Amino acid sequence: MVKSLFSLGALLLGSAFLLFAGGVNALILPIRGEAEGFTAASLGLLGPGWAIGYVAGCLRTPALVARVGHIRAFGAMCAIAAIAVLISLVLITPWVWIPVRALSGFSFAGAAMIVESWLNERTEASSRGRVFGIYTMVNLAATTAGQMVLTLGDANGFFFFVLAAMVYCLALLPTAISATTTPRPLTKVSLNLRGLWKNSPIAFFAVLMVGVSNASFGTLAAVYGARIGLTLGDIALFASIPILAGAAMQIPVGIASDPLDRRKVLVGITGFALLADALFLLSGATSPAVVLGLSALFGATVFAMYPVIVAHANDHAEPGTYIQVSGVLLLVFGIGPIIGPTVAGVSMTAFGAVSLFAVTGGAHILLFAFAVYRLRNAPAVSIENKVVFQSKPMARASTPETAALGADQAELDTDQPEDAQLPMGSAQQDPRE
């Protein structure tokens, strides 16, 4: 295993650089924008910009790689990401930042897909689960480190923009000097919304609402923190603690969701998310200790929902189609950030910073109500027909290649990643919940 890790070290290092730079870039923009006097509505549009670019990157990167190869495509993605960060520094206006953020999302998704494809190619079946776990941990640590590094300097200068650009460039070096053979073609996923809805209505609706909620918080948490008077260090913690809490919560959630009806687990998690929303709305807390404590509760719920939704959708999928289902779920999740941060930004501009949690709460109420409705009107999946729960990285940092990397060998033997269309078989005539 140690020898295998050393051989994969360059790729894991490249992924760590990507996520570190992405963490810096995602947090410096709202912090700097708030300092420059941008409205919350304009900063909220950074979320849709990223989401549109990210989904486009997941859809278009396989064709680009097929045309120019993995190494050239990866180098181009890293270069574009670095250029996008520097443009944000040179032209400090929201109407430049929004399309540039889309460019960042596109290049980030493409670069991540290529790294994951390489890892998938070099991972043996016997160590796939462990490598996927290490990859997830590396990405989580790198994202958190990228956000926390903002506590070490002044967000009003140029340092953090340049740092993110430099680290994006560093990310291309491990693959550029790698002697590995060219990986297999990248996974292609078509955005088959009707197929996903017929496969599992609750998974479709839940992942959309989670996209609305999580992207609203991810895009505007820094703006909220600044407007209630948190320091830069506290803002970085406010953005990072929820991610860490969500990652830790996946362990007990996974233990609970395998023997129980996953819809009930999802309802329970959503109930606690609504509690966190209500506490933010009603407490008016500005004390850093209280706000950070509430953020831990919020993150432990909202960032633990996505893997439950994926597992539930796969419970209803035809055997051998789990990679495709996970990939389509990811792209549906990407629609939520087009809606959520836009509404949240407008609300924060009109009604104040705390209305961020009115938007997340609204998404959670809709999710809770629909899940309860399905519980009462559709049968549960038997335990013997369930897939095994698997922890997932943040959906925002996942691509269709993440699903392929996390799959076991039986899935890879039956899946057809070159054309990951969601199947329209028996689930189309008999939608199960």
PyMOL commands that set and color helices and strands:
alter all, ss='L'
color gray80, all
select helices_A, chain A and resi 2-35+40-44+46-68+70-90+94-122+125-152+159-176+193-199+201-227+232-257+262-283+288-302+305-315+322-333+336-351+353-377+383-385+395-397+400-406+409-414+417-419+426-429
alter helices_A, ss='H'
color red, helices_A
deselect
rebuild
show_as cartoon
